[in-house]
């Protein structure tokens, strides 16, 4: 599932994000959502979140277990 809809994302969810510095390479970072930083309900490049470890990036995939 992609991370473009804010309604699909909530604190405690495990996601893959792309950090600003990794946008060119496409390197994914996995973590747990702490805060949602995008206020709109949809974003074409992914909802921006802060992970529990403090890293900020856009959600590219929701990890489903």
C-alpha positions in Angstrom: 0.0 0.0 0.0 1.4 3.4 -0.9 1.6 6.3 1.6 -0.4 9.0 -0.3 -3.5 9.0 1.8 -3.3 10.5 5.3 -6.2 8.3 6.5 -4.0 5.1 6.0 -1.2 6.4 8.2 -1.2 6.6 12.0 1.3 6.7 14.9 2.8 3.3 15.6 2.5 2.1 12.0 5.6 0.5 10.4 6.4 2.3 7.1 9.2 2.7 4.5 10.0 6.3 3.9 12.4 8.2 1.6 14.6 10.8 3.3 15.2 14.1 1.5 18.9 13.2 1.0 17.9 9.8 -0.5 15.4 11.1 -3.1 17.9 10.7 -6.0 19.1 7.2 -5.0 15.7 6.0 -3.9 17.1 4.4 -0.7 14.3 3.4 1.7 14.4 3.8 5.4 12.1 1.6 7.6 10.7 2.8 10.9 7.7 3.4 13.1 5.6 6.6 12.6 5.7 9.0 15.6 4.1 12.2 14.0 2.4 13.1 10.8 3.7 16.3 9.3 1.5 16.7 6.2 -1.9 18.2 7.1 -3.7 17.6 3.8 -5.6 14.3 3.3 -3.6 13.4 0.1 -0.1 14.1 -1.2 1.0 12.8 -4.6 4.6 12.1 -3.4 3.6 10.6 0.0 2.6 11.9 3.4 5.5 13.4 5.3 6.1 11.8 8.7 8.6 11.8 11.6 9.7 8.4 12.7 10.3 7.5 16.4 14.0 7.9 15.8 13.5 11.5 14.7 14.1 11.0 10.9 11.7 12.9 8.6 10.6 11.7 5.2 7.7 10.9 2.9 6.0 7.5 3.2 6.5 5.4 0.0 5.1 2.2 1.4 3.1 0.9 4.3 4.6 -2.4 5.7 1.9 -5.0 6.0 2.5 -7.9 8.3 
